[in-house]
C-alpha cells in the first residue's frame, strides 16, 4: 500500500476542525468551567461532574461552531 503523505479535502477539513476544537476546548473551556463553578455550591462529586458536563458541552458546541466557521472562512 502506498503511504498517504497529504490530503486534499473538498471544502472544510473536518479532521482539523475536530482537533482544533478539542485542544481549544481544553485550553479555554477548563478555566470557563472553573470560574463558572465559583459562585455555586456543588456539595457532591456527582453535582460537580454534572455541572462540568453541562457547561463543558455548551463550551464544546460553541467552540466547534466557531472553529468550523473559521475554517470555512479561511477556505
N, C-alpha and C positions, 0 to 999 in steps of 0.2 A: 504494500500500500504506500502511495506517495505521501510524504509529510505535508501537512497543511501549514503553510507559513503565514498566510494572511487571508483575510476575508474581505468581501466587498458586499456588505448588506445593502439591500434596496431599502431606502428610507432610513428609519431610525434603527440604530444598533441596540436592540433590547438587552443584550448581554452587558453592554457598557452601562446602560441605564440602571440595571439591577445592581451592578457592582458599585456604582457611584451612590445609588440610593442607600445601599447597605452601609457603606463607610460614612456617608454624611449623616445618616440617622443615628449611628452610634456616637459620632463626634458631637453632633448638635442636639440630638434628641435626649441623650442621657442627662445633660445639665437641665434641659427643659423639664423633664420629669422630676428631677430632684428639687428644682425650685418650685414647681407647681405643688409638690407634696408638703412644703414647709408649713403653710397655714392649716393643714388638715390634721386631724387626729386619726392616725391609722394604727389601731391598737394591736392588731393581729397580723401575722405574716400573710394570711390569706387576703386580708384587706389591702395590704401593701402590694401584693402580687397583682391583684385585680385592678388596682389603681394604675400600676405601671403598665399593664397590658392595655387598659382602656386609653390612657393618654399616649402611650407608645404607638398604638395603632393609628391614632389620628396624626401623630407626627410622621409616621412612616408613609401614610397615604399622601399627606401634603408634600412631603419631600419627593415622593415618587412622581407626583404630578409636576412639581417644579423642575425636576431633572429631565423628565420627558419633554416638557415644553422647551427647555434649554437645548436639548439635543435636536429637537425638531427645528428650532430657530437657527441653530448653527449648521444644520444640514442644508 
